[in-house]
Amino acid sequence: MPTSSSGGLLEAAVQDTEPLLCRTADGTVEAGTLVGLLDHLIKDTHDLAKDEEFRRIFLVTYPLFTTRENLFRSFKRRFEETGDVQSFIPSGPSRYS
């Protein structure tokens, strides 16, 4: 159970508008602000397996640190700021293509 100071830290990271990520030595995402995690979620990197693993883990764990409403509000804000629908479409192959 988080203490009040770590809970405050978590809340600050969720509300932060800077796209920050903390990575391990091999480049795996370890932590980040909500904006940073969303940026990583919608952008493909050179490692398709890690991208898919990140997406799977993010979609399972996001309720631990934010609400559905806040998540989609953040997606909407990012789209409105960039105005680029292409940034929301993965460039790599998907199981639906």
C-alpha atoms as one frame of an Amber mdcrd trajectory, in Angstrom:
protein
   0.000   0.000   0.000   1.521   3.375  -0.995   2.237   5.924   1.675   0.744
   9.366   1.395   4.006  10.775   0.000   4.321   8.070  -2.666   0.612   8.446
  -3.452   1.213  12.156  -3.965   4.172  11.345  -6.189   2.062   8.963  -8.259
  -0.676  11.562  -8.621   1.902  14.168  -9.690   3.298  11.793 -12.345  -0.184
  11.118 -13.708  -0.994  14.852 -13.898   2.411  15.940 -15.305   2.152  17.145
 -18.903   5.783  16.358 -19.763   6.292  13.132 -21.739   8.891  11.524 -19.459
   9.965   7.875 -19.414  12.386   5.936 -17.233  13.993   2.984 -19.002  16.096
   0.029 -17.925  19.544  -0.599 -19.419  18.031  -2.690 -22.242  15.518   0.064
 -23.135  12.461  -1.476 -21.503  10.068   1.161 -20.127  10.088   0.993 -16.338
   8.070   4.083 -15.368   6.877   7.385 -16.739   4.381  10.179 -16.708   0.991
   9.371 -18.211   1.821  11.559 -21.214   5.140   9.768 -21.702   3.498   6.369
 -21.447   0.801   7.394 -23.960   3.443   8.670 -26.378   5.244   5.345 -26.150
   1.948   3.479 -26.476   1.067   5.012 -29.832   4.540   5.214 -31.386   6.277
   2.181 -32.803   9.971   1.634 -32.129  12.415  -0.675 -33.859  11.442  -3.557
 -31.553   7.944  -4.796 -32.426   7.966  -7.486 -29.705   8.743  -4.910 -26.975
   6.118  -2.527 -28.400   3.462  -5.225 -28.240   4.522  -6.271 -24.743   4.400
  -2.644 -23.565   0.920  -2.156 -25.034  -0.368  -5.347 -23.440   1.070  -4.458
 -20.019  -0.111  -0.836 -20.218  -3.685  -1.802 -21.067  -3.800  -4.238 -18.150
  -2.176  -1.933 -15.577  -3.379   1.604 -16.382  -6.333   1.298 -13.944  -3.756
   1.123 -11.140  -2.637   4.712 -11.771  -5.380   6.521 -13.692  -9.043   6.322
 -14.619 -10.566   5.411 -17.965 -11.867   8.961 -18.245  -8.459  10.503 -17.554
  -6.787   8.156 -20.038  -9.160   9.063 -22.870  -9.061  12.759 -21.915  -5.264
  12.564 -22.281  -5.577  10.837 -25.674  -8.034  13.512 -26.801  -5.769  16.336
 -25.588  -2.795  14.824 -27.418  -4.783  14.532 -30.635  -6.054  18.114 -30.346
  -2.521  19.408 -29.698  -0.955  17.564 -32.624  -3.961  17.561 -34.956  -2.364
  14.525 -36.567  -4.560  11.448 -36.739  -1.666   9.500 -38.316   0.217   9.592
 -34.992  -2.554   7.396 -33.550  -2.244   4.727 -36.237   0.549   2.199 -35.669
   2.884   2.057 -38.643   3.813  -1.601 -38.297   1.793  -4.646 -39.176  -1.055
  -5.648 -36.931  -2.996  -8.844 -36.564  -5.960  -7.077 -38.218  -4.207  -6.072
 -41.431
